[in-house]
Every structure is written in C-alpha cells, then in structure tokens.
Amino acid sequence: MDPFTLQQALRFGGSSRFGDRNGLGRYGMGLPNASLSQARRVTVYTWQSFRHGRGHNSSRSSDGGRELARVYTSYLDVDEIIRGEIVDVPHPKLVLPPKKEFKTDSGTLVVWSRCDRLDNRRILTTTNKLGDELGRRFRHFLWKGLKISINGDPVAAFDPLHLHSKSEQMSARLFGEEFRYEISSGPSDPNKTGWVLVRFSELPVHAWHKLSNEEKRRIGLSKGAGVSVVRAGREVDYGWFFMGAKRRENYDDWWRCEIQFDPILDDMFGISHTKQQIRPHPDLVEALTPDIEAMARALNSRARKAHLAVKASERFSEAERVASICDELLRPLPRRATAQSKSFMRDLERNHLNLRRRSEENTESKYRIVEGTMKNTQFFDYAFDGERLVLVLNPEHPFHREIYKPLVDRESPEYQQLRAKIELLLLAAARSEITSSSRHKPTSLAKYRQEWSNTLAAFLNAR
C-alpha cells in the first residue's frame, strides 16, 4: 500500500473500494475491527515493489545493486486513544524494513501487540484452531492456489462437504441435483437479481461409523451438522439455516449443505460489516426453506436407515464368524455360481452398502447375512457368487416378527447366543441347498423352501 491507502486501511470505515461488491472488502472495517477485537495495539508495515516506480517509494542500495522498496508504518493503540494522545490514524512514517519478515519485493505485515482477548492461552491451541478456521473459510481460494501459513506451516483447505478431490476424506457423494435460484437483490432495486446455488452431500455411514470419537472430531464429523454459507468464495457463516420446522438431530451430522450466493445479494442475506454472520431476509427464507428443509429431512431419514443397516450387519457377525471357521470342515462349495445367483448378488450389493466393502476388508467373511423385503413369501433366500454366500432374511415373514426380531431386540448374552444359533441354522439350510444342487434340480429345492416358508407362516399366524 502507499501511505494514503495505509492510513485509510486503519480507519474504521475507511476503504478504497467502499461499496464495491466484486472483492472480499466492502465496508472498510476488516483490519481495524478484527485487530482491536483481539489486541490493544496493531502496527502495520507495508511496502511496494521497486517496479511500481522510483521516487518516494523506492531507493537504490549503496553498492549500486537493485532498488529497495521503502517501508511505511502506522498503527492504532487502544490505550493511547483512551488517554487522548491520538485522535486520528497517525500519519505513516518511513522506517527500516523488518529483518525477518521483509522477504518479498512488496507486501504488508500486520503485527498484533498486547493480545488480551485471545480465547486460549496456549499458542499451539490457538494456532490449531486458527488453521482449522482459515482452512474452512478460505477453502475455495486455497483450492485455486492461495497460500496461507501459520508459523511457517501451510494451512490446508478443509471441505465440510467432503466432496472436493483434494479433501483428505473424499468419501462423501453429491446428493441430488444442485438447486439454482434467481433472487431479487431487495425492495430498493427489485430489477437487480443474483444467483443462489445450493448443494448437498451425503457422508458414508458404512465407512465412517466405526471411527473413534477423536477421529470424528478431527475430520469435522461430530457436531458438524449445518449449512455453509459462501459469499464470493469465502465462507461467511456456518449454522442451522433455512430448515423451517426441522430440528437438529444426531443423524444430521451425516450430511452437509453449502449455499453460494452473489455479493449483490448481501442485503437479502443480511451480511454484517464483519462478513462473518448472516441474518436472512424473510423473502429469502421463504424462497429457500421449502427445498432445503425437504432435502434435510430426506437425508436425515437416509442416515437413520444407514445406521440401522450397519447395526443389522454387525449383529450378524458372530454367526458369520462361526460359519466361516467351520467352512473348511465341510464339503467344498461349488467354484461356480449360476447366472441367476450372481445377478441376485449384484442386486444385493446395490441395496446393501456393507456388501460393497470387500476390497477394504482383508478378512472378508465367506458368509454374510442381510435383511431385505422379497417379492415372494419365503422366510429366507440366498445369493452365491462362487466366493460368498449371502443369506437374506425376509422381515415381512411371521417367523421374523414373532420369533427372530424379539431375540434381536434383547441384548442379554443368552438371547444373543440363541439368535446366533438360529442364524447358523438358516445358513446351514442355504449352504446345503447349494451343495445339493448337483444332485437335485435347483427349482425343486426352491419350491420346497417356498412351501416350507408358507407352512411355517400358516402355523405361526394361527397362534
């Protein structure tokens, strides 16, 4: 900055682009307000490259080498203001460049002194929190090449949606289509409009549910539910916005939303002078809430079902483990599977996420158990692809309702053991059907299973 711009930058409300919505700055409050909210004194050093021109802003070194930029400085001091020693921003002075920080031909150095309002006393805690905050707020700029460092350590971009290709945890997926709204900039000029873009991501319950609490906090999963509001590439707020009557629940940690808007819509979003908070206009709330609330409820429901599916897969683990251990003691299963059974397996993998993790598990069980509604009235069915046998239990069958589910709902060891024995009984029936298919027609065995299921249902329904 030149001396005049430096003085303006330290004034509350001083700006060279006041009202300009094209960049991050607009109100002229950022530098002085942010600085004095944390420290009692802020000192600014600024210099321009010699390429900007000779004269008042540059000089030649004594040995005739390259021209050196001149460094100007000014400051604000709360205590001096209180004592009445300064009534305006001091006129910038020409000083020697700071030795350590003066590493570039042009730049600006902001120094906070007597920091009396920091939330944390430990420097490490402060820098960690600062890095996380800067990484999230300026993620779009960091992805485009902006470099931010704290004590020499680079700040990494953090994507709360976990969608960006450079994200550490890029396991989420975009949910639905992006919403686009053309919104009027406000009552003062209804002919001017801007765009609002809304997108959602769904986090992978099956892949992340076993992470430790510490790891969940580190990747921003725990208590991370909310909407990221982004203005001109910079996040200005993160919270529970445009949700209507929907309340926040634990399942809402498993999806994310991002709203990007044009700066011309500042008034509609109620941007404060710090650009770190929004107070949406009622017209904007009315326009966005129906779609966002509906998507939030749908994603909440999907997260709930995903967790139930994960719990269902986990409760089968004992029976799956025992069957896998005993498999070597039995007559080998066929090396090939029928085309019909392979097709059924592919359908199961599409509907049951836990069946897709084969490549991620080194100790994949040969036996798996899932629940799924069937087109027929059988109590159980199975799929076999030559490697795995997947037993499918029909939750609509009376045996499941009257006998099996009550055992599942009880957590005492004796009921868990009894449930595992029933699962082993059914796995044995499915396995025997596969190994017997060489001596009997598969259709006859399937008909027997169908008839057995119908008879069992009749007996149980008659009780």
Order of alpha helices (4+ residues) and beta strands (2+ residues): alpha-alpha-beta-beta-beta-beta-alpha-beta-beta-alpha-alpha-beta-beta-beta-beta-alpha-alpha-beta-beta-beta-alpha-alpha-alpha-alpha-beta-beta-beta-alpha-alpha-alpha
